[in-house]
């Protein structure tokens, strides 16, 4: 249980760091661009592998669709999509187009 709690706090800290960076620089769109560039290749591998075996769900103890949904509990960084959505919201609050 403590492992999941530590991971949750870590994800919260990442959101806070993203928000702080966006407010300090005044350009959340630059942070969004950097995050996309950094994670472009990293994010492709797990999704591709899970999709290749999705047809075999009947043979797995835990189906791949559930693994994807619960995987976030064990991540120390929020998913890229959620970070980008949070930064886009900050950009809108600042009156900037993201």
C-alpha positions in Angstrom: 0.0 0.0 0.0 2.8 2.4 0.8 4.4 1.7 -2.6 1.2 3.0 -4.3 1.0 6.0 -2.0 4.6 6.9 -2.7 3.9 6.7 -6.5 0.8 8.8 -6.1 2.8 11.5 -4.3 5.5 11.3 -6.9 2.9 11.9 -9.7 1.4 14.8 -7.8 4.9 16.4 -7.5 5.4 16.0 -11.2 2.1 17.9 -11.9 3.3 20.6 -9.4 6.7 20.9 -11.1 5.0 21.2 -14.5 2.7 23.9 -13.2 5.6 25.8 -11.6 7.7 25.6 -14.7 4.8 26.8 -16.9 4.1 29.7 -14.6 7.8 30.7 -14.1 8.5 30.6 -17.8 5.2 31.9 -18.9 5.2 29.5 -21.8 3.5 26.2 -21.0 3.5 25.4 -24.7 7.3 25.1 -24.7 7.1 22.6 -21.9 4.5 20.6 -23.7 6.7 20.5 -26.8 9.7 19.4 -24.8 7.7 16.6 -23.1 6.4 15.3 -26.4 9.9 15.3 -27.9 11.5 13.6 -24.9 8.9 10.9 -24.6 8.1 10.3 -28.3 10.0 7.0 -28.6 9.6 5.8 -25.0 5.8 5.9 -25.0 5.4 3.8 -28.1 7.0 0.6 -26.9 4.6 -0.6 -24.2 1.5 0.3 -26.1 2.6 -1.5 -29.2 3.6 -4.6 -27.3 0.2 -4.7 -25.5 -1.8 -4.3 -28.7 0.1 -7.1 -30.3 -1.1 -9.6 -27.7 -4.5 -8.1 -27.0 -6.2 -10.9 -29.0 -4.8 -13.3 -26.5 -6.6 -11.8 -23.5 -8.5 -15.1 -22.9 -5.3 -16.8 -22.1 -4.0 -14.2 -19.6 -4.7 -14.1 -15.9 -5.0 -10.3 -16.1 -6.2 -9.0 -19.5 -4.0 -6.3 -21.2 -6.8 -3.7 -21.1 -6.8 -4.0 -17.2 -3.1 -3.8 -17.1 -3.1 -0.5 -19.0 -5.7 1.0 -16.6 -4.1 -0.1 -13.4 -0.5 0.5 -14.6 -0.9 4.2 -13.6 -1.1 3.2 -10.0 2.5 2.0 -10.2 3.9 4.8 -12.3 6.1 7.4 -10.7 5.3 10.0 -13.5 1.8 10.8 -14.8 1.0 9.6 -18.3 2.1 12.0 -21.0 -1.5 12.6 -22.1 -2.6 13.7 -18.7 0.5 16.0 -18.2 -0.2 17.6 -21.6 -3.9 18.1 -20.7 -2.9 19.8 -17.4 -0.5 22.1 -19.2 -3.1 22.9 -21.9 -5.5 23.9 -19.1 -2.8 26.1 -17.6 -2.1 27.7 -21.0 -5.8 28.5 -21.4 -5.8 30.1 -17.9 -2.9 32.2 -18.9 -4.7 33.2 -22.1 -2.2 31.5 -24.3 -2.9 29.1 -27.2 -1.4 25.6 -26.7 
